[in-house]
Amino acid sequence: MKQPEQVDRVRRFGSSQRHVHRAVGWLTLICLASAACLYLGPLAQLVGRRPLVTTVHRWSGILLPVPVLLGLLSAEFRADLGRLNRFAPYDRRWLRAVRRGRTGPRDRPAGKFNAGQKLYAGWIAGAVLVMLGTGLLMWFTGVLPFVSRTGAIFVHDLLAWSIALVLIGHTRMARADPEARLGMKTGYVSRSWVERRHSRWLAEERAEGAPPSASPAGPAGPAGPSRTAESAE
């Protein structure tokens, strides 16, 4: 039976963004879980099969960039990467509001991604590349003989703990925002959520001449997010 059309929904993510996010999430979870089984004594004794766990850990880490590389075949995914890499003046305002503890929509204007999401994406991308590099140096010790394996292990382990802590924070924030989770699960979010949390998003797309993020019933109308974006100046 066909689902009834919902005029108050806005398309946030296509299938490419959702599949990449899901694949990277699972690979990260496998990588961290296998790392815990290798480095935490009680877990290592409980799981055993260290050679197998080592193989799973290595290949889950090596495969982490693959979903992102495949995602580059999608124009929607490339457009989102461009948004994540571009800081707007209102992003600094969003960060100032966070430092001052202000939570109102007027204090935290955002495009499709807020400043925190942009910083998180940049940090996690850099961290994964460093983890991949140090992991390969630990695996193939003779590739760069002037690099100490002990140093590579230290950086790898320290960054692994940092990634685990950051991902815990990311998960907690996602759990606190059911609408954001729904957007990643179904691709659609409510128009009222967009007005509250990402007031500049649709107005920016129209200004850039990008195709509007349409709801299942049609494109975004002239009212709503654009007015909110103007009032947040």
TAQUI-V516397 format. One record per backbone hydrogen bond with DSSP energy under -1.0 kcal/mol. NH is the residue of the N-H (numbers start at 1). CO is the residue of the C=O. Records with the same first field share a line. If there is no record, write none. Layout:
NH=CO  CO
//
This chain:
9=6
10=189
12=187
13=187
18=14
19=15
20=16
21=17
22=18
23=19
24=20
25=21
26=22
27=23
28=24
29=25
30=26
31=27
32=28
33=29
34=30
35=31
36=32
37=33
38=34
39=35
40=36
44=40
45=41
46=42
47=43
48=44
53=49
54=50
55=51
56=52
57=53
58=54
59=55
60=56
61=57
62=58
63=59
66=63
69=65
70=66
71=67
72=68
73=70
74=71
78=74
79=75
80=76
81=77
82=78
83=79
84=80
85=81
86=83
91=88
93=89
94=90
95=91
96=92
97=93
98=94
99=95
100=96
101=98
102=97
108=104
118=114
119=115
120=116
121=117
122=118
123=119
124=120
125=121
126=122
127=123
128=124
129=125
130=126
131=127
132=128
133=129
134=130
135=131
136=132
137=133
138=134
139=135
140=136
143=140
147=144
152=148
153=149
154=150
155=151
156=152
157=153
158=154
159=155
160=156
161=157
162=158
163=159
164=160
165=161
166=162
167=163
168=164
169=165
170=166
171=167
172=168
173=169
174=170
175=171
176=172
177=174
181=177
182=178
183=179
184=180
185=181
186=182
187=183
189=10
191=8
194=190
195=191
196=192
197=193
198=194
200=110
201=198
204=200
205=201
206=202
207=203
208=204
210=205
214=212
215=218
218=215
228=224
229=225
230=226
231=227
232=228
233=230
//
